[in-house]
Amino acid sequence: MKNSRIKFFASFIIASVVLVGCAAKQTEGETEKPQVSETHQTKGQEYTNILTSTAWQGTRAYDKENNDLSEENAGFLGLALYDFESGKYEFFDKDSGETRGDEGTFFITQDGEKRILISQTKGYQVVVDLTELTDEIFTYKRMGKDKEGKDVEVYVEHIPYKERELVFTNAPVEDTTYSDKIEQDVRGIDILGQTLWNGTKVFDENGVDVTEENKMFISIAKFDETNNKYEFFDVATGLSRGDYGYFDIINNRVRAHVSIGEKPYGAVLTLTELNNARFTYTRMGKDKDGNEIKVFVEHEPYTGEFTPTFSF
């Protein structure tokens, strides 16, 4: 059922880790998992339903004066396929239908204002403003080029694509297992948004503490479940670390985020623990000899004296 968003596509996500920030203990005792119950839909969820209900074809690009700039911004005009359950997207050539080799993770903010892409294969991330999204038309605005090659804000319009069936080049493999360390009945974005979180420790696959070697992953984290904003703050001063942007929790098994701060980057991280008491995810870090290893970054609700607010 689409609205559960609790099915996790392991092979795609593991391949998708782009950069990042935190981790987790490996799960045990896995069995078939139940569905997450939801009593209402946000605007972002409604938009995600629409976006993933069909393939889309970019038809034209234009500026605020309605001047056609499709030729100058042809790179935005392809075919697009989005998958609800996995949070995966892929772009295809508008003429041949062949893949453009651009695939990764997408999400729409809960307020329906923005669509975020994290490209696994092309190594970029982008945040665009949604201006219209219905069953018949999908339009966003972003920076593009005018007829003189200068930067200008453009609107990129799409309509449903029905000419041929588009299929993901790398189909995600569904993982129907779950861990009792991951909450099944509450959306992960709501869990993270209910409190501040404090990175507490980093450890390797053998449980060896490597927090000292990976101190850059330890911070106070603030999340907003209504608009998908996040920001990381210094644990010693409570000041912003200049790392802020938009995040989402996909299927309660992945945390994706795009930083629009001082050093923009995108990250797609596998969660191994997610509940009211703790959340943990995995990424690459360093061992005591400086070698690159898989590490788990653990967080617990913050109980300190700082009350940080978003800087953007």
N, C-alpha and C positions, 0 to 999 in steps of 0.2 A: 504494500500500500504506500503510495507516494508520500503521504504526509508524515509517515513515521521517520523518514530519513535516518533510519538506524541500521540499514544494511551497509556493510563496509567492504570495499573492494581492495583486498590486501595487496595484490601484485602491483596495481597502479600506484597506490599511495606510497609503498615502500620505494618505488622508483622515483616518486615525485619530490623527495626531500630536496629543497633548493638551497637553504641557508639556515639560519635560525637562532633558537634560544632556549630550549628546556627539554626534560626527559623523564624516563620512567622505568620502574621495575617491570620485568616480564611477567605476564599473567599466567595463572595456573588454574586448573580445574575448569576447563572450558566445556560448555555444553550448548545445546541449541538455545538461542536467545529469544526473549519475548519482544513484542513491539512496544515502542514508546507511545504513551497516550497523550494526545493533544486536544485541548478543548476549544481552541480558537486559532485562527491564522493571522499573522501579521501581514502588512502590505508586502513586505519582502518575500514572505512565503507564497503569497498569491502570485507575485510576479515570477518567482522561480517556477511555479507550476506552469505558467503560461510559456515561459522561455524554453522549458524542457518538453513541452507538448508537441513540438514540431521542429523540423530543421528550418533555418532562416537564410535568406538571400539578401545580401547588401545591394541596394538598388541605386542609391545616389548619395552624394555628399554636397552640402550647400552651406553658405554662411548665413548670418542673421538677417541679411538683406535678401535672402533666397536666391543669391547668385549661385549657379551650378558650378561646383568644384570637384565633380566626380573624377575627372581625368587627373587632376592634381593630387587626388587622394585615393587613387585606385587601390592602394595597398589595404585600405579598410573595407573594400567591397568584394567580399568573397562569399563562400557558403559556410555556415556555422552549425555545429551540432553540440547540444548541451544535454547532459544526463543528470537527472534529479538525484538518483540514489547515490552515485559516486562523487558528485560534484565535479565531474570531468567535462572538458570541452575539447573540441578539435575544429580547426579551420581547413576548408577545402577550396580548390581553385574553382572560380565561378563558371568557367567554360568547360573544363575537362572533368570536373568532379573529383579529381585526384587530390590527395592530401597535400597541404602546404607544409607539412612537417611541423606544424605548430599545435601542440597539445599540452594540456596541463589542468589546473584546478581553477574553478570560478566560484563566486558566490555573489549574492545580492544582499545589501544591507537590509536589516529588518524594517527600516523606515521606507524602503523602496527608492531611496535616493541615488544609490550608486551600484554599479556592477564592477567587480574586481576580477582581474585575471592574474594568475601566476603561471607563466609558461615554463613547463618542465623541459621542453626541448629547445626553446630559443633563448632561455635565460633572462627573460624580462618580466616585469610586472607593471600593471596599469590600472588606474582607477578612473572611471568615466562617470559622468552624471547622466542618469536616465531622464529623458524628457517625455517619453511616451512608450507605453508597453501594454498592448491589448492583443487579442487573438488575431488581429489583422495587421498590426504594425508595431515595430520595435525601433525606437530611435534613441540614440545617445549623443552627447556632445563631448568633444575633446579638442585638443589643439591639433591643427593640420596645416595645410599650405594654401595660400591664395594663388592667383594666376601669375604673380610676380615671384613666387617661391618664398614669400614671407610668412611667418607664423601668424595664424589666425584661428579663431575658434570656429569649428565646423560641426555640423549636425550630420550624423550618419544614419541613414534610414534603411530599414530592412522589412521584408515581407515574408510570409511563410513560403517555404520552398517545397514543391510537390513533384518536380519533374522526375527525380530518381531518388531511390533510397540511399541515404548516407549511412555508412557503417564505420564505427571507430576502427582505426588502424590497429590499435592495441586494445582489444576488448578487455575491460576489467574482469577479474575473476572474483566472484562473490564469495565472501566469507560469512557463513551463517552461524559462527560461534560467538560467544560472548564471555566476558569475565565478570565475576561477582564484584570485582573492584571498580567496575564501570557502571555508573548509575544508568538504569534502563528506562525509568519512568519519568524523568525530567530532562528537558533539553539541555545539552551541555552549555550552550550560550547563556542560559539562565543561571546555571550553577556558577559559572565564572563571574557573571555580573552581579551576584548577590553580595559580594564582599571584596575587599582588597586581598591580594595574595602575596605571600612572601616565599621567595625561593629559599629553601632551607639547606639542601645538600645535593651533591652530585656524586654518583657512584658508578662503577663499571658493571659488567655482566656477572662478575663474581662477587659483587657486593662490596668491593674495595672502595673506600672513600677517596675521591679525587676532587673534592670541592676546591681545595687550594689551587689546583692546576686549572680549574675551570671557573674561576671567580666571576668572569664576565657574564656568566649565565644566571648569577644570583642577583635578584632585584626585587623591589616591590612592584607588583603588577596591578594595574587598574583596568577593568573591562566594563563596557556599557552594553547591555543586552538590547537596548532600544535602537541604537544606531551603529553598533558594531565597532565603536571606537576602542582603542587600547592605548596605553602608554606605560613605559617602564621608568621607575624612579630608583635613585640610589638608596641603598638600605641604611647608609650612615648619615646622610643629610636630608633625605626626603625630596631632593631636587630632581627634576627631570633629567634623564640620561640622553635626551634628544632622540629617543627611539619611540615613535608613535605612528599610528595609522589605523588600519581596519583589520578586524579578525573575524573568524567564524569557526564554529565547531561543526564538523561534517560527520553525521551519523554517530555522534558521541565517541568516535574513534580517531578523529584527526583534528588537529588545530592548525588552521591556515591563517597566516597574517601577512600583510603588506605594510612595510614601513615607508612613510612619506616624510620622515624626519631628516636628520643631518646626514645619514648614510642610507639612502633608499635600498631596500632589498625585499625579497619575498621568501616565505618559508612555508613548507607543508610538513607537519610533524605528526608522527604516530603517537597517540595517547595509549598509555598502559594502565592508567589509573585516573578515575574522574568521579568524584563524589563530593559531598559537602565538607568532608574532613581533609581531603588531599587530592591534588591532581599532579600527574607525572607524565612526562613525555620523553621520547628518546631522540638523540641526534648524535652527530660525530663531535668528539671532544678530544682531550689529551690525557694520557696516563702520566705517571710520575716521572717517566723518562722523556716526556715530550712527544711520544708517538701518538698518532691518530688512532682513536679507538671509539667504539660505541659507548655512549654514556647515557645515564638516566638522570634527569633533573627533577627534583621533588619540590613541591610547593604545599604550603599549608595556609589557612586563613591568617592574615596579618593582625597582630595584636599590639603593635607598637603605638607610638605617640603621634606619628605623622598622619596628616589627612590630606594627601596630595589631590590636586584637581587637574583636569586636562589643560594642556597649554595650547590646544588648537581647537 
